[in-house]
Amino acid sequence: MREDDLLAHVYRRSSDLERAFAWVEAGPGDDCAVVRVGQPRVLLKTDQIVEGRHFVAGTPTAMLARKAIARPLSDLAAAAGRPLAALAAAVLTPAWRGERANELFDALAGVARGFACPLVGGDIAMAESGPLVLTISIVGEPHAARGPVTRRGALPGDWLYVTGRVGGSFGEGGLGRHLTFEPRLAEARALADTLGERLHAMMDLSDGLGIDAGRLARASGVRMEIDAGAIPLGPGVEGVERAIRDGEDYELLFAAAGEVPGVVAGTPVTRVGRVVAGSGAVLVSARGAVEVSGQGWDHGAR
Amino acid sequence: MREDDLLAHVYRRSSDLERAFAWVEAGPGDDCAVVRVGQPRVLLKTDQIVEGRHFVAGTPTAMLARKAIARPLSDLAAAAGRPLAALAAAVLTPAWRGERANELFDALAGVARGFACPLVGGDIAMAESGPLVLTISIVGEPHAARGPVTRRGALPGDWLYVTGRVGGSFGEGGLGRHLTFEPRLAEARALADTLGERLHAMMDLSDGLGIDAGRLARASGVRMEIDAGAIPLGPGVEGVERAIRDGEDYELLFAAAGEVPGVVAGTPVTRVGRVVAGSGAVLVSARGAVEVSGQGWDHGAR
């Protein structure tokens, strides 16, 4: 009955959820969670973190719980969405039974509450071997005025921008910003507030500026020209090539028509290039233009 | 770039999704999926299947894809919901790369379409060891008139009913009804149509009638008295005790006031007991009343 013990702990801890979050009608403990929505559309995202891929064994429980929740929230930010609720599924290996499983789910629930994205349901499965797997699914609602921002709307003539700094996310010994980053939810909504329909296309940087700019270009049917001298390098990052390839920045990359504030929600915004007709993503410097849409971080190829 | 190859295949296959399902605004390929909702609330469910726990290695891909999608749909049925969209996350072990991964995602997408629950997003992660893990998250909408049916509403004086037959789901060699069951979506909605507010509480049978009746009793704050002679036994099931303990029936267990049709959406409905004041779930026979809320199938303890 270990699974039921764990679930009983989850239900006890969640018993105030419907009072704490007015839009939650039924949280953990039923066949489905019930969540009220204030918009005629919802935003959906699912994301996994796998031990050995997205975090090293021995990472503190609180940090991996935070990363598990923050990653799909970064995707929600890319759509300029507001979180409503999260679901958490875990495959627990023998090292993660009993008290440690309770700690993990407490940490997930605590992080989710902190983002006003209450954990309303989940699933626990046991495995005798293999990595710990956490799968977080998020439901959100789009910006009421701007609607959902997708990757599809970039137009020739737009400028290309990033929030924050790029590269160096893994830091020393793997315990860098990739574990502690702040999903750019407030920044994205401030951009949607300020720019409205001028905010044409947006995504979050997860696999490196090179690959991701290429994806934004492909989705919009345009070409991205990135100015090598304009990229705001992360702390300790030596060289633009490194910044282009490093993954897990979790910053926003967006295309907008016209001027954009230099700071949104306290985070700097930097113009890094422009959108032109064509395809692909190139890094432009004094040495010419180099295709970079194949350069980045492939979680699958490690 | 194996992950991107897989994703490109998924995007190509999904390119007609927005035409095929009018409520899908943006499917796979963006940071979030966008789905239109016709109700002010959504139903949410996430569920995992893990190789060695929920299916044996060597199970045909089409069958495990079907089980992965059908399980959370059974929970949605328990809430009398209608599916809107699904998200699929997979942890792929070395045996599941390349063409086999394409087949798996094609199968998941095909099954999801068949249930009018299009796969609008997902995530792929690689692992060097451990079991294949599939996590399916479902968004649905409640019955327009009855609203979400939960486990909480059973009242003393209600009758207790099940759809279909109970027990024997694993069949011969593990390839039984647990892989081929039909989620009772149509039956649940027919019950909500017909009974309206008289449909007090409902759940799906996943861990055995004993454990699950105990859960329904606990959620509603009542006691369930199951009549041993009334349980409709699955094919080949010898004895009521076996039927009570067998898991993965994926039938509906519900409490309702008054009479219920003997057949809904083509599936027989059987009165198996009654709801009284108190707690727990007991099996009542000529030999007396036996507590059965601890008897069932614990996926975690295997």
Chai-1 contact restraints between the chains, C-beta under 6 A:
chainA,res_idxA,chainB,res_idxB,connection_type,confidence,min_distance_angstrom,max_distance_angstrom,comment,restraint_id
A,R2,B,G300,contact,1.0,0.0,6.0,A-B,restraint_1
A,E3,B,D298,contact,1.0,0.0,6.0,A-B,restraint_2
A,E3,B,G300,contact,1.0,0.0,6.0,A-B,restraint_3
A,A26,B,T150,contact,1.0,0.0,6.0,A-B,restraint_4
A,D30,B,T150,contact,1.0,0.0,6.0,A-B,restraint_5
A,D30,B,R151,contact,1.0,0.0,6.0,A-B,restraint_6
A,D31,B,D75,contact,1.0,0.0,6.0,A-B,restraint_7
A,D31,B,A78,contact,1.0,0.0,6.0,A-B,restraint_8
A,D31,B,A79,contact,1.0,0.0,6.0,A-B,restraint_9
A,D31,B,M203,contact,1.0,0.0,6.0,A-B,restraint_10
A,C32,B,L43,contact,1.0,0.0,6.0,A-B,restraint_11
A,C32,B,K45,contact,1.0,0.0,6.0,A-B,restraint_12
A,C32,B,D75,contact,1.0,0.0,6.0,A-B,restraint_13
A,C32,B,L76,contact,1.0,0.0,6.0,A-B,restraint_14
A,C32,B,A79,contact,1.0,0.0,6.0,A-B,restraint_15
A,A33,B,L44,contact,1.0,0.0,6.0,A-B,restraint_16
A,V34,B,R41,contact,1.0,0.0,6.0,A-B,restraint_17
A,V34,B,P148,contact,1.0,0.0,6.0,A-B,restraint_18
A,V35,B,V42,contact,1.0,0.0,6.0,A-B,restraint_19
A,R36,B,P40,contact,1.0,0.0,6.0,A-B,restraint_20
A,R36,B,R41,contact,1.0,0.0,6.0,A-B,restraint_21
A,V37,B,V37,contact,1.0,0.0,6.0,A-B,restraint_22
A,V37,B,V42,contact,1.0,0.0,6.0,A-B,restraint_23
A,P40,B,R36,contact,1.0,0.0,6.0,A-B,restraint_24
A,R41,B,V34,contact,1.0,0.0,6.0,A-B,restraint_25
A,R41,B,R36,contact,1.0,0.0,6.0,A-B,restraint_26
A,V42,B,V35,contact,1.0,0.0,6.0,A-B,restraint_27
A,V42,B,V37,contact,1.0,0.0,6.0,A-B,restraint_28
A,L43,B,C32,contact,1.0,0.0,6.0,A-B,restraint_29
A,L44,B,A33,contact,1.0,0.0,6.0,A-B,restraint_30
A,L44,B,L87,contact,1.0,0.0,6.0,A-B,restraint_31
A,L44,B,G121,contact,1.0,0.0,6.0,A-B,restraint_32
A,K45,B,C32,contact,1.0,0.0,6.0,A-B,restraint_33
A,T46,B,L87,contact,1.0,0.0,6.0,A-B,restraint_34
A,T46,B,A89,contact,1.0,0.0,6.0,A-B,restraint_35
A,T46,B,D123,contact,1.0,0.0,6.0,A-B,restraint_36
A,T46,B,S137,contact,1.0,0.0,6.0,A-B,restraint_37
A,D47,B,D123,contact,1.0,0.0,6.0,A-B,restraint_38
A,Q48,B,A89,contact,1.0,0.0,6.0,A-B,restraint_39
A,Q48,B,D123,contact,1.0,0.0,6.0,A-B,restraint_40
A,Q48,B,A125,contact,1.0,0.0,6.0,A-B,restraint_41
A,V50,B,V91,contact,1.0,0.0,6.0,A-B,restraint_42
A,V50,B,A125,contact,1.0,0.0,6.0,A-B,restraint_43
A,V50,B,A127,contact,1.0,0.0,6.0,A-B,restraint_44
A,R53,B,A125,contact,1.0,0.0,6.0,A-B,restraint_45
A,D75,B,D31,contact,1.0,0.0,6.0,A-B,restraint_46
A,D75,B,C32,contact,1.0,0.0,6.0,A-B,restraint_47
A,L76,B,C32,contact,1.0,0.0,6.0,A-B,restraint_48
A,A78,B,D31,contact,1.0,0.0,6.0,A-B,restraint_49
A,A79,B,D31,contact,1.0,0.0,6.0,A-B,restraint_50
A,A79,B,C32,contact,1.0,0.0,6.0,A-B,restraint_51
A,L87,B,L44,contact,1.0,0.0,6.0,A-B,restraint_52
A,L87,B,T46,contact,1.0,0.0,6.0,A-B,restraint_53
A,L87,B,S137,contact,1.0,0.0,6.0,A-B,restraint_54
A,A89,B,T46,contact,1.0,0.0,6.0,A-B,restraint_55
A,A89,B,Q48,contact,1.0,0.0,6.0,A-B,restraint_56
A,A89,B,T135,contact,1.0,0.0,6.0,A-B,restraint_57
A,V91,B,V50,contact,1.0,0.0,6.0,A-B,restraint_58
A,V91,B,V133,contact,1.0,0.0,6.0,A-B,restraint_59
A,G121,B,L44,contact,1.0,0.0,6.0,A-B,restraint_60
A,D123,B,T46,contact,1.0,0.0,6.0,A-B,restraint_61
A,D123,B,D47,contact,1.0,0.0,6.0,A-B,restraint_62
A,D123,B,Q48,contact,1.0,0.0,6.0,A-B,restraint_63
A,A125,B,Q48,contact,1.0,0.0,6.0,A-B,restraint_64
A,A125,B,V50,contact,1.0,0.0,6.0,A-B,restraint_65
A,A125,B,R53,contact,1.0,0.0,6.0,A-B,restraint_66
A,M126,B,G300,contact,1.0,0.0,6.0,A-B,restraint_67
A,A127,B,V50,contact,1.0,0.0,6.0,A-B,restraint_68
A,A127,B,P131,contact,1.0,0.0,6.0,A-B,restraint_69
A,S129,B,G130,contact,1.0,0.0,6.0,A-B,restraint_70
A,G130,B,S129,contact,1.0,0.0,6.0,A-B,restraint_71
A,G130,B,G130,contact,1.0,0.0,6.0,A-B,restraint_72
A,G130,B,P131,contact,1.0,0.0,6.0,A-B,restraint_73
A,P131,B,A127,contact,1.0,0.0,6.0,A-B,restraint_74
A,P131,B,G130,contact,1.0,0.0,6.0,A-B,restraint_75
A,V133,B,V91,contact,1.0,0.0,6.0,A-B,restraint_76
A,V133,B,V133,contact,1.0,0.0,6.0,A-B,restraint_77
A,T135,B,A89,contact,1.0,0.0,6.0,A-B,restraint_78
A,T135,B,T135,contact,1.0,0.0,6.0,A-B,restraint_79
A,S137,B,T46,contact,1.0,0.0,6.0,A-B,restraint_80
A,S137,B,L87,contact,1.0,0.0,6.0,A-B,restraint_81
A,S137,B,S137,contact,1.0,0.0,6.0,A-B,restraint_82
A,P148,B,V34,contact,1.0,0.0,6.0,A-B,restraint_83
A,T150,B,A26,contact,1.0,0.0,6.0,A-B,restraint_84
A,T150,B,D30,contact,1.0,0.0,6.0,A-B,restraint_85
A,R151,B,D30,contact,1.0,0.0,6.0,A-B,restraint_86
A,M203,B,D31,contact,1.0,0.0,6.0,A-B,restraint_87
A,D298,B,E3,contact,1.0,0.0,6.0,A-B,restraint_88
A,G300,B,R2,contact,1.0,0.0,6.0,A-B,restraint_89
A,G300,B,E3,contact,1.0,0.0,6.0,A-B,restraint_90
A,G300,B,M126,contact,1.0,0.0,6.0,A-B,restraint_91
